[in-house]
Each structure stands twice: as structure tokens, then as C-alpha cells.
């Protein structure tokens, strides 16, 4: 059973990384999935929140960082260390067909930390702010999904890595949001 799942995962990887490519995604996705691309947005969003909501925003930002940090730790120090799945760009038998559009990375592949981190952030923000700002929910998850897709497209993760990472991040973001809301920490949506 597991062998069939892994074969399908490799087949899907070849479609997403090889056959279904285009010049626009080739140019955009290496930057889109790069965490450094989003630093200015995080800084501006954080600065706006602090300006608008003062101390309530600080708790929200810290809780968001906690969700991302837990997701990253669970992915990098939990799953990757124990599963030890090689990245597609580390597999010697895939080298001939691989389209590597960015650096390969040195860590293992399962689960994708990019997917876990971005889905944790999306889930946390969607749950905490989504009640007052309903229109942000789907764009947040679409944003996280496109970053996860970019990991496969550029050749550094298999589809199963990003699916598992996304589910892990979503679960952690959901749990942190539940705790945050239960504790009643200076909710931003109360001021909306």
C-alpha cells in the first residue's frame, strides 16, 4: 500500500515539476515560495496592527509567531528527523528529469516546513480574525496553498510532503487559535 502511495506521489511530482510548467511560473514561483519575499509584508502588517490596536496587536503577533514556531519545530525537528525522506533534488535517479529552479536545501523532505509554517499562519489568522473579517479566510488559505505548490514546482518537495506539511500546520494553527480565543487574549476582532 505505502509503495503505491509513494509511486503515485512521484508520478504527481513529475507532472507538477516537469510536464505542467510554463514560463510565468518558472519566473514567479522561485520568489513566491521564498520566505524572504514575504518579510516586508509581515513587517508592514505587524506595524499596521501595532499602530491600530496597540498592545492587543502584540499578543496577536506573538501568538501567530508561536503557531508558526510550533509548526516549524514539529516539521523540522519531528517529522524530518524521524522519517528521513530525501528531497526530489537529492534523489540521484530523478536528476535527469528534475527541473530544479532554486537551491535544493540540506534538510530532509517530509514534511514541508514551508507548507507547515504558512498553513499554521493562515489557520491561526483565519480563525482569530475570520469571524470579523470573513473575506480573508479563503485568500489566506489560497496564499498558503500556492506557496506549498511552489515547493513542488521548483523541485524541492514531493506533493505528499506539502500536503502533510499543510495539514500539520493547519492543525497547529487551529489549536493555537482555539487556545488564544479561549484565553480571551486581547482579540483584534473585538475592535472591528
Buried (B, 14 or more C-beta within 10 A) or exposed (E): EEEEEEEEBBEBBBEBBBEEBEEEBEEBBBEBBBEEEBEEEBEEBBEEBBEEBEEBBBBBBEBBBBBBBBBBEBBBEBBBEEEEBEBBBBBEEBEEEBBBBBEBBEEBBBBBBBBBBBBBBBBBBBBBBBBEBEEBBEEBBEBBBBBBBBBBBBBBBBBBBBBBBBBBBBBBBBBBBEEBBEEEBBBBBEEE
